[in-house]
């Protein structure tokens, strides 16, 4: 069609006006709907997006050896129960809550738990390994623990943590600031 | 402490934070393929609500109808008895005016017959009553005898039935996805 004809069509309104799609759905919503309609690849994509967050949440609560298996279990559980998710946009907070509950269940069901003691922290060598610092983080209050692990271990930024976990940006910022301060104090105390 | 770097890695990097990131980054999640067994399928949302609503409405209607029928049956016998009593009376030998002397004797005989055969008479009446119930339409005999209380109760039952039927309609419309009627329209007409 020539430009002039196209312009005339627009001016005379001879053709129906197709407005562009104004509302763009978040990726999670599209993927959740796809999975519910039978697309398994969509769930693999959700897994790629949210596995680091679930890993971080578990790492702040359960022994490292158990984390990988629990991540898989949690996603399989989520796949089975996906139809119960009312708001597809809330997939992140939903699976984060599943992970927290699963971590609690882990301690309820397992009798052999290893208590992290102060003694373990005091006998540190100057070259602190990652696991030792993680142990220090795990002794912080729960609110700070998860945020610090997601920030330092999983490499997520504050806004990413807020978006994925459903926490407010202000809460995440406060948790990061206070948690880091407490962690520094603990590291300093151990070093001295 | 540089808060901006801690928050979103913008601004001047904090060396201590960077060191923490470097050390703890070794524990980061290592991508691993999710193995989904074939038997696991994403569950589908089951729509229980419409079925439940319909079942509840049907149950409610059945209960109300049952109550209504039982109420009617309880009210029916006095009216039926009143109507059928002349039919069911056994032929009593009336004293003839020609023999006034024998009138007292006949009366006593009738009384004794009545007393002795009362049970049989009642049974006969009951059986006839049961037969008449099927012949005579109830509504004809019952309507005039309703008291004000009974009428009020009947009104209540009718209102309840109307309410139930409207709820059933609502549930049916919901299941069929038909838009609901505007209740304000009727109010406007009434008002």
Interface residues (C-beta under 8 A of the other chain):
Chain A: X35 X36 X38 X40 X43 X44 X47 X48 X51 X52 X55 X56 X59 X64 X68 X71 X72 X75 X76 X79 X80 X81 X82 X83 X84 X128 X129 X130 X131 X133 X134 X149 X151 X152 X153 X154 X155 X157 X158 X159 X173 X176 X177 X180 X181 X183 X184
Chain B: X1 X3 X6 X7 X8 X9 X16 X17 X20 X21 X23 X24 X25 X26 X27 X28 X29 X31 X32 X33 X34 X35 X36 X37 X40 X42 X43 X44 X45
